[in-house]
Amino acid sequence: MAHDPRQIETGLNHLRAADPVIRRVIDQVGPFRLKLQRNRFRSLVRAIIAQQISGSAARSINERLRRLLAPRRVTPENLTRLTPTQLRNAGLSPQKSAYLADLSNQVLDGRVRLAKLARLPDDEVVAELVQVKGIGVWTAQMFLIFSLGRVDVFPHQDLGIRTALRNLYRLPDLPDKETGHEIARPWRPFATLGSWYCWRSLELREPGFALGTVGTEPRMDANGRED
């Protein structure tokens, strides 16, 4: 699965005309290169594993989980066969192990219909995914962006996005939800592209930009929901 190049070109032209700040970022960053994650279940597994840990730690756990299951793949059926001790040895906390078990069970019993999500509108995808323990709106929006390739998603909770907006638009503090959506309003219907360029702006070592990372999640509450 890949984005339609014509749609991306239309989106970039729209952003350039609608927002001079984002136009400057596009000029500095260059072409839109967002590689979609093709396996939807593994994408959600990775998202759960990555919560509240560094990218390098998440990659290490993912690799240990892959080796643990080899030669089998990371599937709902195979994950449910692992014991708590095996998951712990792979680096997963009891809480995240419970999240992965809930995800696997909901996929297996059809409550989460991964094969059909691409045919649903964004709000229905979010509503279906947040049934799973450990998946909140932010994680569902990351799935919309990085797995389904939806082009009009604005993850207002994302710390990286909020940091980029503060830096790019010279705000006194991190923007709240209302301020973030007001800034992103001219980006519609290509808010994903604007968000991606916000993330990329954090990696630029240019005057007026800050160094950071892509897709920084909000905190999770005690029930595995994002604040």
N, C-alpha and C positions, 0 to 999 in steps of 0.2 A: 504494500500500500504506500502511496506517495501523494503529495499534494499536486493538484493540477497547476502546472506552470503558468497557464493563462490566468487562473484565479489569483495566484500569488502576484503576478505582474500587475493585475488590476488593483489588488490590495495595496501594493507598494506605491503605486501612483496616487491612490486615494490618500494614504498617510502623508505622502509628501505635500499634497495640496492642502490637507486639512490641518496639519500641525507642524510648524517650522522647527519646533524643538526635536520632534521625532525625525524630521527630514535631516537634521544635522547628524543625528545618531546613525541613520541609514547610510549617509555619506561616509561616515567614519568606519562603520562596521563592515559594510559591503553586503553581498547577496544574502537573502534569507535561506538559511540552511538548517532546517529542523528535520532530523531523521526520525521517522515514526517507528514505534515499537510494535512489531507485527503480532506477537503472541499476547493476547489480552490478559490471560490468566497470569502469566509470568510478569507482566507489567504491574499488575496489582500486588503480586507477591513482593516484587522489588520495592514498590512504594511503601508497603507496610514495614518491610525490613529497614528501610532507610529512615524511618521516623526517629527523630531526636538523636541521631548519631551522625558522624562525619561520613562524607562520601567514600573515603577509603575504607572505613570500618564496614560500611554497607556492602561494598564490593567484595570484601573479604568474606563476609557471611554468605553472600550469594554464591561465591565460588565454593565454599565449604558445603553448602547445601546441594549444589550441583554435583560435587564429587560424591557426597553421601548417597545420592540417588542413582548415580551412574551404574550401568549404562541406561537406566530408565531416565525419563525426562521429568521436569517439574510440572506435574499435573495434579488436579484435585485428588484423583484416586491414589496416586503415589504418595502425596503428602499425608493423607489420612492414615497411611500404613506406618508412618514413623512414630516412634515412642517419644515421650517427653524427654527422656535421657538423650536420645539421638539428636533431638532438636536443640537441647541445651548444649551439647557438645559441638554443634554447628555454630554456636554463638547467639542463639535466640533466647530472649528472656521468656519466662513463663507467660507474661502478658502477650507478647508478640506471637508466641506459639498458639495461644488461644485465639488470637485474631486470624491467623492463617487457617486454623481448624474451622473457624466459623465461615471464612470465605470459601474454603473447600467444600464444606457441607452445603452451603447455600447454592453453590454452582452445581453440585451433584444432584440436589433435589429440585432444581429448576427455579428457585426463588430469584436467583441472579442469572439472567439469560445472556451470557456473554456473546453468543452467536447472533443475537438479535439487537444488541445495543446500538449497532451502527445505524439501524433503521429508526431509532427513537430520537426525538428532539432533545436538545441539551438538558432541559429541566427534568425530563423523564429519566435520562441516564443518571443524573445526580440522585434523583429520588430512589432509584433502584439500588445504586451502589451504597448509599448511606445506611441501608439496612444492615450492612455488615459491620460487626464490631471492629473498631480501629480505622474505619473509613469515614471521613467527614467530607465537608464540601470541598476543601482544598484538594484532598487526594482525588476526589471525583473530577474536579476541574483539570488536574494534571493528566488524568486518564483521557478526558476529552481532547486535550491539547496533544499529548504525546502518543496516544494509541489510536484515537479515532480521527485525528487530524482536523478537528473543528476549528474554523478560522475566526470565530467571533466570541472568544472566551476571555474574560478579564478576571483573573484571580486576585481580588482585592485584598484578601487576607495575607497573601504571600509577602514575606518580609523583604525578599529581594526586590519585588516590584515596588513596595512602599519606599524602600531605601532609594531606589532609582528615581522615583517620582520626586522625592524630597530633593535629591541632588540636581536633577535636570531642570526642575521648575522652581528651584531656589526657595523651597518652603522652609519655615522655621522649625518644623518637626515632621515626623512621619505622618502622612495623611491618614485620616480616618476613612471609613467606607464611603461616606458621601462625597468627600473631596476627591478620593481616588476615582470614583465613577464619573464625577464631573470632568476631571481631566481626560479620562478615557472616552468620554462621549463622542468627540469628533472622530475617533478611530473607527467607530462602528460603520459597517458591519465586519471590520477586520481587526477586532480588538486583540486577537491572538498574536497577530503580527506586531502590533504595538507593544504587547507584553514581552514578546521575544526580544525585541530590540531594547527594551528596558533592561532585561537580564544581561544582554550583551554589553550594554553601556557600563555595567559594573566591572567588566573585565578590561576596559580601556585604561591605559596609563596616560591619559591626556589631561591637561589642565581642565579643571571643572568637573572631572569624573572621579568616581571612587572605585576601588578594587573590591570585588565580592564574588559571590557564587550564584549559580542559576537555581531557581526553584527552591527557595528557602521556606520551609513550612511553618505554620503557626504552631503554638504549643498544643499538646493534647491534654484533655481533662481526664479525671480518674476513670471515666467510662469509655475512654478511647475515642472521644469526640474532639474535634478541633475547636479551640476557643475562637 
